[in-house]
Every structure is written in C-alpha cells, then in structure tokens.
C-alpha cells in the first residue's frame, strides 16, 4: 500500500466517528435531564475524548506530542462547537455551552493521556489479534500452488 493510502486511511476513523456524532445529534431530543448531575455531559466527555484520540493517533500528530495535543483539541473542540451550533436548528434541541465545555474537556484529557502516558497509548495500539510468525514475510507468489 502506498503512503498516500495509509495517510488517507488514518483519517477514516475520526471522520466516521464525527459523521456518527453529527447524525445522532441531528435527531430530536428524547428526554431532558435536570439537576446538578447530567449523564449526557459524561457522554459528551467520552465521545469527544474518543474523537480527539482518533485524531491524535495519526502519525504526524503522534510523533509531535505537544503539537498533536494542540491540533487534536482544536479540531475536536471546533467540531463540537459547530455541532452544538448546528443542533440549534434541530427541533427540540438547543445550543448548550456546558455540552461544548464537556466536549473540550474530554478532548483535552484524552489527547493528553494518549500523548504523554505510554501505558494508555500502548493499550490503544495493541493489536486485537496476534499474527502468525513469518506469514507476513512470505511473498504472495509462494502461496499459490505449484503446477
């Protein structure tokens, strides 16, 4: 695979997650919570933390921890602000500054943890399945049956 394909593919996950957030936030609200603890703020914190982590996992940002954190937070927080604004045009939804603050805090915490706390980074980069030793080093021609 070419480097261009790998670079494009690296943005696939953040874009898919952002598209999912946009789709979900474009739906009318079902229940409105009140009180000092609102569970939706935890959801905002977690989802936007995941989005910032998906952004900072791109190679250029991962190799530059401080710049990676700054760019991941700026992109994620900016997207959160835009999404909150867009929600104001959806029936039964409003712009909520506290949601945007939760979005931004989630992005700051997740991107900082990923950039500066190696156990967290290693956990997220751990392969889901182990590859068999030596299989990836075999050329494709050796896998075809001989005539």
Secondary structure, 3 states (H helix, E strand, C coil): CCHHHHHHHHCHHHHHHHHHHHHHHCCCCCCCCCCCCCHHHHHHHHHHHHHHHHHHCCHHHHCCHHHHHHHHHHHHHHHHHHHHHHHCCCCCCCCCHHHHHHHHHHHHHHHHHHHHCHHHHHHHHCCCCCCCCCCCCCCHHHHCCCC
